[in-house]
């Protein structure tokens, strides 16, 4: 697989500060804080923290063209043991009910299974953001069984149920490998009613446009995956491509950046604000710093300086309550149309 990470290609946009500068220089008709104010929602503040999202690093067995993490096989960032232990300690003290594990391919972390089993022993619900193909590699082939034993909710990326579109975004052969993984999950009971084993799929557009309605797409996806490939799943999440990292580079190179940003601004929907993930999720980076969301993490925009700044500082979830959310132009991506979050659309 060709390595397409921004760092590997020496792109200026490999630096988060460079990405922020591009976005801040855009001549938008209004800023995100202005949009919030027009909806009576400024300042945007955090509510009760329900999800601790743990980004284990940027190593991945894939190098997808849209990746907002700029992950790939050539990335070396991996959460060290002390940050793992501190994060799990904070999870136990805080009482936050859900641990959301992401990356990169989070399963590549040497302590991934330990993280899952320790969180489950605390009684926490555990979600894994899986690229599916990781389970087809020899050293990770038993992951579906491990997930089933620990009742892990699998949130799996699949851009399209059409092979060509998926491979164009994620690499040649990814669609077939993903189908193989999905069938194995189904065999174990994932995606089937009554098993309690949840398999969600995540899709995002290939081009410079917003995703179609999640509510409308889900029945189509369920019908077509079942009819064509015998695959079943629980829920479909649609995610808007955020104008950061590799997708930002593509927007610039293809001449779509201005039009795409205008589209996001014009599609601002106040009804999405209540369900924004930055309000009830705290994101922990591989080096232990805290962010309001995974997208802010990739832009190196930390949480408000008046609250805890690292996972070591997070003594309890209430410490984050009513803390202002740090925003920027990219936030229009989460409030456009029916909204976008790690759990898909935020409104119907």
N, C-alpha and C positions, 0 to 999 in steps of 0.2 A: 504493500500500500504506500502510495506517495505521501510524504509528510507535508501537510499544508498548514501547519500552525504558523501564526504570525511571527513568532520568535524564530522559527526555522527559516522562514523566507525573509527575515530581517525587515519586516514591514514596520514603518514608523508607528502604526497603530498597535504594535505589541505593547506599548506603554499605555496604561490606563489614563494617564494625564493627557496623552495625545488624543485619545478617544473623547475625553471630556471636553477638550478644547474644540474639537470639531463640532460636537453637539451644541456647545454654548455659543458658537459663532453662527449658528443657523438663524436666519432672519424669520423667526416664527411670528405668526400674527398675535400670539400671546404666550406668556410663560406658563409653566405648570402651576405655580403658586397662584397666578391670576385666575386660572381655570378653577382651581379649588375655591378661591374666594368668591367667584361668580356663582358657585354652587352652595355657598355658605358652609364650606368644609375646611376653611383655613383658620388656624393651622391644622394639618393632619396629625393626629396623635395615635399612639399605640393603645390597643385595648388589652384585655387579658391575654397573656401569652399561652397559646395552646400547642404550639409546635416548636421544637428545637431542631433546626436543620443543620446537619453536620456535613461540611464539605471535606472529604478525606484527601483531596488533592487533585492534581490535573493530569495524572497518568491515565491513559485510556488505550484500549486496543484498537480503537477507531480514530479517525480524524475527519469528522463530518464538516461539510462546507459551511454549515450555518452555526456552528458551535459557539455559544456565547461565553464559554469557559476558555476557549482556545486550547482545549485538551488534545492529547495525542500521545503516541508511543514515545515521543522524544521529550515529553515533559517530566521533570524530576521532582516537582513539588509533591510531598507526601506528608500527611499529618504525623508529627513525631509522637512517641509514646507518652511523653509528659502532657501533651495537649489532649491526647485521647483520654487519659486518666482524669485529667481536670474536667473535661467536658462531661464524662460519665458521672463524676462526682457532683457536678452542677445539676445534671439532669435529675439525679436522685434527690438532692436537697430541694430543688425548686418545685417538684411535683408536676412539672409540665407533662401532659399525658401522652404526647406523641413524639417519637424520634424519627426524623426524616433524613435518610442517609443518601448523600449524593456525591458527585465527583465532577469530572473524570468518570472512569468506571470505578465506583467505590469498592467493588469486590476485589480489585487488585491490591488493596491495602492489606499488608500482612496480618493485621489484627481485625479485619472485617468481621470474621465469625465471632470473635471474642466480644466485639462491640454489640453485635446482635443478641448474643446469648445473655450478656450482662443486662442489657436494656430490657429484655423479655423477663429476666428474673426479677426486675424491679416492678413488673406489671405494666410496662409501657407498651403502647401500640407501636410497632416498627414498620416503617415504609422503606423500601429500597428502590431507587431510581436506576433501573437496569436497561442497558442497551441491547439486551437479548443475546447478541452474538458472543458475549463473554462466556455464556453457559455452553458454548460449542467448543471451547478450548479445553484440551485434555486436563489441565490442573483445576479446572472449574466446572467440570461436567456434572458434578454431584450437587451443584448449587440449588437446582430446583427442589431436590429432596430436602436439603438443609432448610430452605425457605418454608417448605410445607410443614416440617417438624416444628418449626418455630412460629408458624402462623404469620409469616411476614407478608404484608401487602406489597405486591409487586406492581410498580408503576413503570411500564415498559414503553420505550420510544419506538414508534413506527410511523414514518411520515405519510405513508399512503398504502392502500391495499393493492396498488398497482406496482408491479416489480420495477418498471422503468423509473418511475418517479422516486421510489425509495433509494434505488441504487445511485441515481444521479445526485442525491443529496448526501448519502452516507457511504457510498463506495460500492464497487462491483461485487456482486455476490451476497451483499448484506441482506437482501430480501429473503433469499432462500434460507440463509442461516437463521434469520429471525423466525421464519415459519417453522423450522425444525425445533427451535426453542419453544415457541408457542404451543406446539403439539405436545411437547414433553410436559409443559405446565398443565395443559388440559388433562393429560393422562393421570396426573397426580390429583386432579380435582379442581385446579385453579380455573376460575372463570365460569364454573358451573354452579347453578343454584343449589343451595342447601349444604354446601361443603364448608362455608366460612372462609374459604381461601380466595382472596380477592386479587384479580388481575385486571388492572386498568391499562388502557393504551393512550399514548400521547401523540398527537399529530400537530404539525405546524406547516404553514404554506411553504412551497418551494420558491415562489417569486415574491415580488414587492407588492403584496396585497394582504388584506386582513383575512383571517380564517372565516370560513362559512359558519353558520349557526351550529353550535355544539349540539343543541337539542335536535336539529334537523339531521345532522350528520350521523349521530349515533345509530339510529335504526338502519341507515344505509350500510354503515360499516359492519354492523352485526350480521345483516343479511348477506352481504357480499363475502365476508371472511368465512362464514359458515358454508355458503353455497360453493364457493370456489375452492376452499382449502380445508374445510371441516374444522375451523378454528372458532373458539368461543372466548368471550371476555365479559367483564362486568360493566365497566363504564369507559366512555371515550372522553378524553380531555383535549380541548383545542387550546393551543398556545400561540399568541401573537409573536412573531419574530421581533426580538428587541434590537434596536439600532445600535448594537455594540459589537465589539470584537470582530470575528470573521464576517458576520453579516453586515456590519458597518462598512468593512472594506469592500464587500461585494456591492453594496449600495453605491458607494463612491465610484468604484471602477465601472459600474454599469450605467452611471448617470441617473440613478433612481433616488438618490438620497433626498433631495429637496422635495420631490413629489411624495415620497413615502412619509416624510416627517409632516408635511402638510396634511396628508391623509389621516395620520394619527391624531393631529391636533383637531381637525374638523370633526373627527369621529368621537371626541371626548364625550363620555356618558356619565353624568353624575351618579346614576344608579349603581355604577360599578364600585364606588368608593367604599361602601360598607364591607365588601368582601375582599378587599385588597389584602394580599398575603403579608405585606409589610406591617399590617396592624396587629396580627396575632402570631407572627412567626419571628423567631430570632435566628439569624444565620451565623454560624461559626466557621471561619475560614480555616484552612489547613494549618495556619500558624497561630490560631487561637484568638484572632481578633473578631469583634462582633460587628454585624451589619444588619440593616433592616430587612434586606432580602438578598438573594443570590446574585441578582443583577447589580445591585450597589456594590456587592463584594467584588465583582469582576471589574468594576470601574474604580475600585479602591475608595469608595465613599463610605466612611465609617458612620456608626450610630452617633447621635447627638452627644457632644462632649460633656453635657451635664449629667449623663448617666454612666453606667459601667461600660468600659471600652474593650475589655477582653473577657474571655470566658472565666479567667481566674477572678475577675472582679464581680462576676454575677453570683451573688450569694442567694438570691431568691427571685422568682418570677415577678413578684409585685414591684421590684425595683425598676422595672421597665414600664409600668402602668402610667399612662398619660404622657409618656416621653414623646417629644416631637419626632416625626419621621423625616429623615433627610431626603429631599427630592431633587429632581433635575429634569431636563428635557426628555430623557429616555422614559420617564414615568408615564408619558402619554401612551406608551405601548401597552400598559396594563389597564388603562381606562378607555381604550378605544372600543367602540361597538359594544359587544356583550362582556368585554373585560377579559383579562388574562391573569392567571396566577399559576402557581405550582399545582393547583387543583383544577386547572382548566378555567372555563368562563366563570365570571363572578356574578353574572345575572343572566336571565333568559331573554 
